[in-house]
């Protein structure tokens, strides 16, 4: 158990819909990262938040957004969902944000039908 | 543009033998490297890391070697155990990226350790 929690574990929805994925970092960690793992790709970095502020963006679609709240939990919002958004979404956390081990949650499996 | 590459999709070894997983990178700015293990339906689990100021780091049965001139790192598992069977990912980050430790991952290598 990494100490990072993600909900829900599974999510099935339809194209065009909007979903919210939630992540709680390890106690004491200020950084939260979101990654996407599609069937034909490895883990792709989406976005990094540190203590409530956005630090870096990867190839995150404009339909996707994220935020980190004062209690340090984070939410990833996916809207206007397409079939290709079906993937595993992982959240990771670390103490600060650079040259550190990131600890991953169990992931949310999203299926868009 | 794949900056971190794991060219072997799979590897099969006998229990008790050495497993060697390889990873190549193209970005010379990468200065921190990690290996993760992943079981199906679980998140990646951290195994071992190495900073670019070192060329070797050891933790129990796991050793990571870094060859900066060749832009190559490898993970050695000795002795291999059936419970090591999983997908192994190498990942890299660059401090020059600013105040972020975003990781760039390879595609993964599936290790099977046969009893």
Boltz contact constraints between the chains, C-beta under 6 A:
constraints:
  - contact:
      token1: [A, 42]
      token2: [B, 105]
      max_distance: 6.0
  - contact:
      token1: [A, 42]
      token2: [B, 107]
      max_distance: 6.0
  - contact:
      token1: [A, 42]
      token2: [B, 108]
      max_distance: 6.0
  - contact:
      token1: [A, 43]
      token2: [B, 105]
      max_distance: 6.0
  - contact:
      token1: [A, 45]
      token2: [B, 102]
      max_distance: 6.0
  - contact:
      token1: [A, 48]
      token2: [B, 100]
      max_distance: 6.0
  - contact:
      token1: [A, 48]
      token2: [B, 102]
      max_distance: 6.0
  - contact:
      token1: [A, 55]
      token2: [B, 99]
      max_distance: 6.0
  - contact:
      token1: [A, 55]
      token2: [B, 100]
      max_distance: 6.0
  - contact:
      token1: [A, 56]
      token2: [B, 100]
      max_distance: 6.0
  - contact:
      token1: [A, 56]
      token2: [B, 102]
      max_distance: 6.0
  - contact:
      token1: [A, 90]
      token2: [B, 43]
      max_distance: 6.0
  - contact:
      token1: [A, 97]
      token2: [B, 99]
      max_distance: 6.0
  - contact:
      token1: [A, 97]
      token2: [B, 100]
      max_distance: 6.0
  - contact:
      token1: [A, 97]
      token2: [B, 101]
      max_distance: 6.0
  - contact:
      token1: [A, 98]
      token2: [B, 95]
      max_distance: 6.0
  - contact:
      token1: [A, 98]
      token2: [B, 101]
      max_distance: 6.0
  - contact:
      token1: [A, 99]
      token2: [B, 32]
      max_distance: 6.0
  - contact:
      token1: [A, 99]
      token2: [B, 95]
      max_distance: 6.0
  - contact:
      token1: [A, 100]
      token2: [B, 101]
      max_distance: 6.0
  - contact:
      token1: [A, 101]
      token2: [B, 46]
      max_distance: 6.0
  - contact:
      token1: [A, 101]
      token2: [B, 49]
      max_distance: 6.0
  - contact:
      token1: [A, 104]
      token2: [B, 43]
      max_distance: 6.0
  - contact:
      token1: [A, 104]
      token2: [B, 44]
      max_distance: 6.0
  - contact:
      token1: [A, 105]
      token2: [B, 43]
      max_distance: 6.0
  - contact:
      token1: [A, 106]
      token2: [B, 42]
      max_distance: 6.0
  - contact:
      token1: [A, 106]
      token2: [B, 43]
      max_distance: 6.0
  - contact:
      token1: [A, 107]
      token2: [B, 43]
      max_distance: 6.0
